[in-house]
Amino acid sequence: MAILNGTLVLLDVETGADGTSLGQLDLQTEASLTLTQEEIEVTNKESGGFAAFIGGKRGGSISFTSYFDPLEATNKGLTDLVASFKLNESGFGDRLVSFSFGTATAATGFVISGNGIIGSLDVSTNTEETVTLSGTINFSGSYDMSFS
């Protein structure tokens, strides 16, 4: 039985329609993938008194946590993720990011990729502790999944 080491699972992000690669998120410590499907209730007299459902909207999200290093140049973090919010622009321009979550290739584990919107970014600080960056990417549209 092969067991996948969580250290091998990374989040890569690209911002905007131009696909500017941010590379791997700086100093990742945790990431969680959640896939969702809404249920549409179709209970009726023929279901024999049992609840019955069909599938509705599908979606997902990735939550992540990393340490914050303001001097890191090769990988990216807070500055680049905040830029995807386009806080200096008015209106509802394209604020989507592209993401890839998983191992380096599907052959070594799994890869899930698609587009999403950064739903939240949090910076947490405590006295004499490391500064952490956490957030959520909510899927927008379909996504691709590949497994070994």
KALINUR-V582287 format. One line per field, one symbol per residue. psi: psi as a letter, one per 40 degrees, with the letter a starting at -180 (. if undefined). Layout:
psi=???
//
This chain:
psi=hhhhhddehihiihiidefhheahhhfhdiihhhhihihhhfhadeefeiiiiiiaiiaiihiiiiihheehddiibddddddeefdeiiafiheiiiihhaididdecihhiaiahhdihhhhhihfiihihiahhhihaiihhhi.
//
